[in-house]
Structures are given as C-alpha cells and as structure tokens.
Amino acid sequence: MKLLPFEYAVRNLGRSRLRLAIGLASSTLVVGLVLAAAGFVRGMHRSLHATSSPDNVILLGAGSEESIERSQIGSQVAGLVTASIPGIRQRLGVPYVSPEVHMAVVVKLDQTARQELVAVLRGVTPTAFLVHPQVKIVEGRAPRPGHYELLAGRLAYARLGVRPETLAIGRTLWFDNRAWTIVGRFDAPHTVMEAEIWCPLIDLQIATRRETTISCVVLTLDQAAFADVAAFAARRLDLELVAIREKDYYASLARFYGPVRAMVWSTVMLIGLGGLFGGLNTMYAAFAARVRELATLQTLGFSRAAIAVSFLQESLLLCAPGALLAALAALSLLDGLAVRVSMGAVAVKLDAPVLLSGLMAGATVAVLGILPPLWRCLRLPIVEALRSP
C-alpha cells in the first residue's frame, strides 16, 4: 500500500486555526479530566491498602466491623489480650498492643472563632508507633500525656479545610473548652493516617468523657496466628469483641467507597463527552469540506486505506500536544494534591499507570474524532465526490 507523505498530514494542521485550537482544547480537557479522576481513584486505593499491615489484627466491638469510630470496648481489653495470647510481637519486652480511640471531634482555631471544623482524632499510647510503622515523626516530638498536646498528620490541614501553616508547630486547636498545642508533625505516606491528628489516649478519653472505653485494640502477630485472636474474642463473650485482620477492614472500607469512585468516573465521562462532541463538530465540518480533495488523491492512485492512515496521522498530531500539555499541567498542579473526603484526605497520585491512561484517552479522542468525517469523505463514489462543492 502506497502511503501519503507524512508531511502532508503535518501541513494540513495549519489549514484552519480554529480547528487546531478547538482540537487542542478538546484533547487537553478530556485528558486533564481523566488524569484528575484516575489520580484521585489511585490515591484513594493506595491510601486504603497501604494503611494496613499484613500482621496486624484489630479487636473492636461486635457489630462495628465496618466502622471503628462506632466501636466501644472496655479499656481493660488491651491488658487482657497481652496476658491471654502468647506469640504477640515484642520489642525489648514491650508487646505490640495498641489501645486506641478513633473519633471525629469538632474543633475551633481559637476560643472566639465561630467556624467549627471537624477533625479526625486518634487517641494513642507510645505503642501505636510500633503497630503502625508507617508513621514517622518528621518535625517536633510526640505529645505528652496530661499536657493537652497534639501530633498533626501531613494532610490533616486538608481534612480541616484550612491552610497548611494553620497546623504548624506551636499553633493551637480548641476543643473541650481548652487549647491543645501542636507539638509535632508526622508523615505516613499513602495512608489514611496522614489526615489524622494524634493525641495521648488518656487525654482524649477524659476530654470525650469515655474514661472506661476505647474504640479498638490493634496488635501485631509474631508466633501467634489470627485464629488465636479470633478464639480469644469468641471465648470472652462478656467483652463483646470481634477480631478482624487490618487488611480486611480496609478492604471493606475500599468497597464502601466504590460508589464514590464510580460517581467520579461518571462525572468525568459526562464532562469529557461534552468536550469530545464539541471537538467532533468542528473536526467533522473541517474534514467533510475536503471531499473533493480526497477524491482527487484517489484518482492519483492513493487507496482509501492510505488516505485513512493520513487522516489518522493528522488527528493524532492535532490531539497529541493537548494530551502532553494536560499531562504536564497535571504533574505540576495535581500530583500530591490533598483532596478532602469523609474518611480524612486523599493525596492525588499520578504514577505511570495513571499517566498512561490519560495518554490513551488522548489517543481515543483522536481516533473517535476522525471516524465520522472519514466515513463521510470516503463512502462516496469518486465521480460524485469530484463534483462536490
């Protein structure tokens, strides 16, 4: 098959500035939306799966398997677990058993502020840093019990809807009618914990009037097996416990947010289709006006397949700059951007698979954009096409 020169497709790009501008805008819009949606979904997926450790088990109240925040168990459970289940991981004699309180708390930036913000607080003891090795203090220090101090996650500001400097070390948050001072900041890459604020367990229990209950106990297995923990929960009916692997808990949470991801993709598809059809109208009008030109090419000996290849080259050259522009803009503006969600905050992640999906969307726009005018131009007999105006 004899193909048209590649220069023919390149020269045709400059024949209509309006077509060039609309084609670039359409591909940039569609690719940008796909990258934003895919980056958000990718970030949410990684956050929910990277938060869990394969050896961690959560003990929480029966009936609260889908929400730690609703769970309430006795404060004595942590001690009972340590004494009853041999084979829990230890370091220097300290068992990896972390009693925790998880809850959403209304806070204010200062005592007189009218705006109320919802923060995700986690009351912890020092052993929390053992069972959650993803958490690293990157600035300041850990909070001390009895001093009303806080440790802010890297994305906690996004969950509150404030600027990052609002949670700088030395700043305060008000709840329970007193000021709590931020004394440190921690990083927990790609986890939901990054959007939380940690404080000493006993302080949060006193502030929320739940001195005798906690939300859960997180423990790390070593020689023990999950069946040992499940058997302990089943035997102690008086404690009303249920054992669940940490990875299974966050997997169920990921399924819970499935409709959110579907809604994001649906919104992107609707907006993207609007941009695609706008570009299609312009491209159709521009290419359909070239019926006589393409008929002439056929009389010169070029096959319809060769003309279709040239059309496709022209369309890809038209959409490629828009796709690359959208990818560069997304990398500079969206990658790592914190997005507020009900569970805390999610960092948009633009990795290789996400970028590839965006570029594939740009190629799809190019192919779909060329099919209708290509059919219009090539379906006519050559004699009839040469008589076209």
N, C-alpha and C positions, 0 to 999 in steps of 0.2 A: 504494500500500500504506500503510495506516494503522499507524504505529509506536506502541509503548507509550511513555509519557513516560520521559525519561531518569532522572527522579527515582525511578522505580520500581526500576530497577537499583541505584541508589545506596542506597535504603532497605533493599533486601534483603541488602546486605553485613552489616548488623548483626544479622541474624536468628539467626546461630549464631557465637558467639565461637570455638568450637573449629574450625569450618570456616574462619573467617577466619585464625586462627593457623596452621593447617596449610597453607593455600593460600599464605600469605606465606612460610612456611618452605620449602615445596617450590620456589617460584619463585626464592627467594634462593639456595638450594643449587644448583639447576640452572644459573642464570645465573652464579653465582660460579665454578662448576667450568668452564663454557665460557670465561669470561674468563681464568681462570688458564691453561687449556690453550692457548687461542688466543694469549695474550700470550707464553707460552713458545715456541711454534712460530714466532710472528712475530719474537721476539727472536733465535732461532737462525737463521732465514732471513736476517735483516738482518746478523747478525754474519758469516755465511759469505760473503755477497755484497758487503758493504761493505769487507771486508778487502782485496780485490783492487783493483788499479789497472789500467785498460784497456791501458796501455802497458808494463806490467811483464811480463817473461819470467823463468821460473825454469829454471836449469840444475841438474839433480840426477842422481844415479846411475841408470843404466839398470836397470829392474826395480823402482824405488822410486817410480813415478809416483803411487801412492796414499798415500804416507807419507813426508814429508820427514825425519821422525825416523829412519827406517831407512836413509836415503841416506848414502853416504860417497863423496866425491870428493876429488881432490888439492887441497891448499891453493894450488897454482900456477894453478888454473883461472881465478881472478879476473884475474890479470895477463895470462894468455893471451887471455882474452876481450877485455880492454881493447885489447890490441895487434892483435888479428886482425879485429875487427868495427868498421869505421868507421860513424859515424852514431849512436852511443850518446849519449844526452843528457848534457850537461855544464853545470856552473856554475863560472865563474871557473877553468876548466881542470881541474876535478875531475869525473871521469866518474861517472855514476850506476851504479856497480857495487858491490854489497854482498855480500861473502863472509859466510856465517852458519853457525852451528851451532845446531841445534834438538834439544833432548833433554829428557826428564823426569829429574829428579835428586831423590834422597832427601835431605831437609834436616831439621835439628832447630832448635828455637827457642833452645836453648843447649847447651853441651857435655855437660851431665849429663842432659839430657832423654831419657826413654825413648821418647817418642812420635816416630815418624818420619812426616814429611809429604812428599808428592810435589809438587814444584814444576815448572812448565814454564819452562825457561830457554832464552834465546836469546843466544848469543854474537855480538856485532856490532862493527863499526867505525863511526866517525862518518858514513860514507856511508849507513848504514842509515836515517838521518833524511832523506836525500834521496829514496831509493826508496820510503820509507813515509811520505808526507807527512801521513798521518792522525795520526801520533804527535807529541804536543806535551808537552814537559816543563812541568808546571804547578806544581811545587814542587821546590826544591833544584836540583841540577845533574846533568850527565851523569857517569857513573863514569869514573875514570881507570885506564888500564892499569897493572898492577903494584901496585895498592893494595887489591885484593880488595874492590871496591865494587859495589853493585847499584843498579839503577833499577827500581822496582816499578810495575807497571801498576795502574790504579784498581781492578780486580776481582781482583787476584792473591790477595787475602786469601780470597776465596770459593773459589778453586781449592785453597788450602791447608786450608780449613775452619777458619779462625781469625777472630778479631775484626779489624776494620779497623785499629785502633790498633797491632796487632802488627807491622804493616809501616810504621810511621811512620818518618820520617827520624831517623837515629841508632840505630835498633834493628838487631839483627844476626841473621843466619841462619848456621847451622853446616853445612858440608859440606866434604869433603876435609880433615877434621881441622883446620879453621881457621874463624875468624869472618869473615864477609863483611858489611860495613856498608852499610845502605841510605842512600844519599846523595841520592836524588831520587825523584819520583813522576811518572808520565806518564799522559796521557789519550789514548785512541784511540777516539773514540765509535763504538759499534755494530760493533766489530771483535773478532775472537778475540784480538788482541794485548793487549787490556786485561787479560787474565788471566795474562799472562806476566811474567817477571822478566828484565830485560836486564842483561848484564854485558859487559865487554870481551872480544872474541873470543879474544885470546891467553891471557887468564887462564882462560877456560873450557876451552880446548884443553889447557892444562897440567894443570888440575885433573882432567880426564877422561882424560888420557893419550892424546890424539889430536892431537899437535902437527902431524902431517903431513896430516891430513884435515879436511874440513869437511862440512857437510850439503848446502849448496847455494850457488849464486850467483844473486842477484836483480839484474836490470839493467832499466833503463828505456830504451825506444826513442825515438829522435828521427827522424833521417833514415833510419835502418836499419829493416828490416822483420823480421817474425818468421821469414820464410823464410831470412834471412841467419844468424840464430842457429841455426835448425834445420840449416842446411847446415854450419855450423861443428861442431856436435855430431856430425853424420854423418861428416864428414871425419876428425875426430880419434878414430879407433877406439881408440887407446891410452888415452884418457881415460874411455871407457865412460860417455858422457854422453847425456842425453835432454833436449830442450827442450820446455817446456810453458808456455802462457800462464797467468799467475797466475789470471785469472778462470776458466779451465778447471779448474785444480787445485782451487779452492774450490768450483766447481760439482760436481765429482766427490765432494768431501767432503760436500756437501749431500745428494747422492744416497745416500751411505753412511749418513747419519743418518736416512734416510727411515723405516726400521723403528722408530726411536726415536719419531719424531713419530706414527707410526701407533699405537704402543703407548700413548702419552699420550692420544690421542683415544679409543682403545678403553676405557681405564680410566675416562675421564671419562664416556663413554656408559653404561658399566655402572653407575657410581655414580649418574649422573643419572637413569637409568631407575628405579633403586630409589626415589629421591626422588619421581619423577614418579608412579609407581604408588601410592606411599603417599598422595599428594595426590589421585589419581584415586579411590581407595576412599572417601575422606571426601566429596569433591565428589559422587560418584555417589549416596551414601546421602542427602546433603542435598537434592540436586535431585530424586531419584526420589521423595522423600516429598511432593513438590509436584504430583503428577499431577492431583489434583482441582482445585487452584488454577489450573493451566494450562488444564484443560478448561473451567473457568468463564470464563477470559479468551476462549476460542474462542467460547463461547456469546454473549459480549458483542460479538462482531464482529471480534476481532483474528485475523488469519490465523496459520497456523503459521510462516510466514516471519518475521512481525513478532515473534512470541514467540522464535524462534531468534535474531533480532538482539538482543533484550533479554537473553537468556541470555549471548550473546557479550559484550555490554557489561559485564554483571555479572562474568563471568570475567576479562575484561581489567582491570577495575577492581580485582579481587582480586589479580591477579598483578603489576600494574604497580608498586606500591610495593616489592614484594620485588625486582623487577628493578632498579629505581633504587637501592635500598639496596645491592644487590650491586655495582652499578657504582661507587657512591661509595666503598664499602669497598675494592674492588679498586684504584681510582685512588690511594687514600691508603696502602694497605698493600703492593700488589704492583708498581705501576709503578716500573720501575728496579731491582727486587729481583734480586740476583745469585743464579743457580742453578748449582750445581756440576755439570759434565758432564765426560766423559772428555777432551774437547779443551781444557778450561780452565774457563770460566764463561760463562754467557749472562745478559744483563740482560733481564728480562721487559719487553716493550714493549706498552703499552696505548694504541694510537693509535685514530683514528676507525674504521677498518675492524674492529678487534677489538671496540671498544665496540658497534658496530652489530651484529656477530654475537651478542654477548651479549644485547642487547635483542631481537633476532629470536628467540633461544632462549626468552626470557621470553614472547614473543607465541605461540610454538609451544606452550609449556606451557599457556597459557590456552586455545588452540583445541582441542588434544587433550584437555584436561581436561573440556571441555564437551560433546564429541561423544557419548560413551556415555550420560550421563544425558539429553541432549536427545533422542536416539533412543528411549530408554526412555519418556520422557514423551509424546512426540508421535506415536508409532506407534499408540497405542490409539485406538479409536473414541471419540467424545466421550461417548456414553451410558455406555460401560463405564468410561471414566476418571472420570466423575462419581460412580460407585458405589464408586470406590477408597477404602480406609480412609485 
